[in-house]
């Protein structure tokens, strides 16, 4: 198959991306609006940027209905703060409840039965069920279009990290104990720690 992306509707281009860029980690993002209402939503366009400064990024797409900004993006632009809550197997279904398109001002955490914990450096709360939290201030946001299928790149500077004590071993996070969940295409998720292998990087070119 040879495909020119410019000839595709955005939904078809999206299917090609999520079907080839995988598995994808999930950023379960908590924010607050100007009235203090909590919003929680998962995003699977998520990765690290660099370690010094410690930067992460995720990409919220515009709503497919009218091209408007999602509440998460609107809240971050307003308050300049958010928390990335890493998703583990044991609360994946509750995370998925928060993915629905609720009206603005809805507390998705309450709807999903998730507990809030006070953050150390930012106003948005942490998801208590998560074992790793990255509290972030907004470093930069870039916008790419203003219609359905468009999106933004949100870069956050990590101001504080919370790690469950049982995961932290000699300066590292034990991934097997974290039991992270990844996103595949469609409604499919994966447990990346269920089948892993080690591959030592070569120090000399062949």
N, C-alpha and C positions, 0 to 999 in steps of 0.2 A: 504493500500500500504506500502510495505517495500522497501526502495531504498538504494542501496550502491552508494554513490557519486563517488567512484572510478571507477564505471562501466559506467559512463555517459560521453558523449561529453561535452565540456565546455559550449556550447550554451544551452544544456538541463539543466545543473546544474544552469546556470544563470537564466533560466526561473523559477526554483524552488525557488531561492532566492528572485527574485523580485515579485513572486506571494505570498510569505509568509511574507516577511519583509516589512510591509506597515501599514499605509501610510508613505512615506519617505520624509523628508524635502529636499529642493533643494538648493544646493550651486551654485549660479551663480558666477563663478570665473573670475575675470579679471586679466590679467598678461601683461607684455611687454617682447619682445625679446631683444637681444643685440643691435638692431638698433632702438629700441623704438616703434616698431610696436605693436599695441594693439591686444590682443586676448581675446575673451569672450566665455565661454562655461559653460553649466549647468551640475552638477553632483548630482545624488540622493543617492549616498553612502556617507552620510554626517551627522555628529553629533558633540556634545561637548565632551571634554575629562575631563577637570577640571576647577575650578574657580581661583585657586591660585597656579601656574601662570594660567592666563586665556588662555586656550588652546582649539582649535577646530581641527577637522580632516575631511578629505574627501579622497575618494579612486578613483583615475582615473584608469580604466582598460586599458590594452594595446589594440591597434587597432586590430579589428577582422580580418583585411585583411592580415597583415604581422607581427603582434606582436610588431610593433614599438611603441615608446612612443608618446602620444598625445602632441600637442603643449603646452598645459597648464602645464604639468609636466616638459617638457623640459625647458620652460621659468622659472619656479619656481626654478629648480635646478641651472639654470644659474644666476638668479638675486636675489634669496632668498627672494622674496617678492610677495604678491598677495592680492587681496581684495575679500572677500565674500560679495556678494550683495544679500540680502534676496528678494525672489520673491513674489510679490503680484499679485492679480487677474488682475489688470488693464494693466499689460504689459507681461502677460504669453505668448501670441502669438509671441511677438517680441523675448522673451527669447528662444522660440522654434526654431526660425529661426537660432539662433546662435548654435544650436545643430548639424547642418549639418557638414559634414567633408570637410571643406574648405581647400584649399592649404595653406601651411605655409606662414605667412606674411600677410594673409588676415585680414582686420579689420571687424570682425563680427558685432561689434556695428554699424558701418556705414552701413553694409548690411541690418541690421534689423531696422535702423532708430532710434537707441537709442542714447541719449546724454551723453557726458562724463562730469564728474566733477573732479576737481583736488583733490587728496587725501592730507591728512595732514601729514602723517608719512611715506608713501611709494610712489614709482614712479608710479605703475599702477593706472589708473584712476578709479573712482567710476562710477557706472551706475546711472545717475541722477534720473531716474524713480523709483529706489529702495528707500524704506523708512528707511532701516536699512543697514548700511555698517560696516563690520568688517575688518579693515586694519591689515594685518598680515605679520610678518616676519617668515621665515622658521625655525621651531624648530627642526624638525627631519623628515626624509623620509626613509621609509622601502620598499624594493622591494621584490616581491614574484613571481619569474619566469620572463622569458623574451620572452614569446610566446603569441599567441592569447589566450585570456581567463585569462592571468596573470594580476596582478595589483600592485599598490603601495599604501601605506598609507602615506599621507601627513599630518603632524601635524604642525599647525601654531600657533604662539604666537600672540595674539591680542594686537596690539600696540596702536590702536585708534578706537573708536566707534563713528559712526554718527547715530543719531536717529531723525527722523522727529519730530518737536516740538509737533505736534498734537497727537503723539502716547505716549509721555513720561508723565506718571502720577505717582507721589510719588515714584520715583525710579524704576518703572516698565513700561513695554511696553504693551499698550492696544492691545491685539491680535485681537479683533473685528475690530479695526480701521486699523490694519496692513493688514488684509485679506490675510493671507499667502496661498500659493498653495502647495499641496503635490503630490508626484508621486505614482501611483499605478503600476500595471503590464501593459506591452504593451504600447499602446498609451493613456492610461487612466490616468487622473489627478483628484484630489479631492480638494474641498474647505473645509478644516477641521473645519472652524468656523461656518459652516451652520447648524450643529447639534451637540451641545456639552452638556456635563453634568458634574456636580460636584460630586466628590467622596472623602470624607475626609479620610486621612490616619489614621489608628488605632494607638494609642500610646501604647496600651497594647496588647500582644498576646492573642488570645482567649483560 
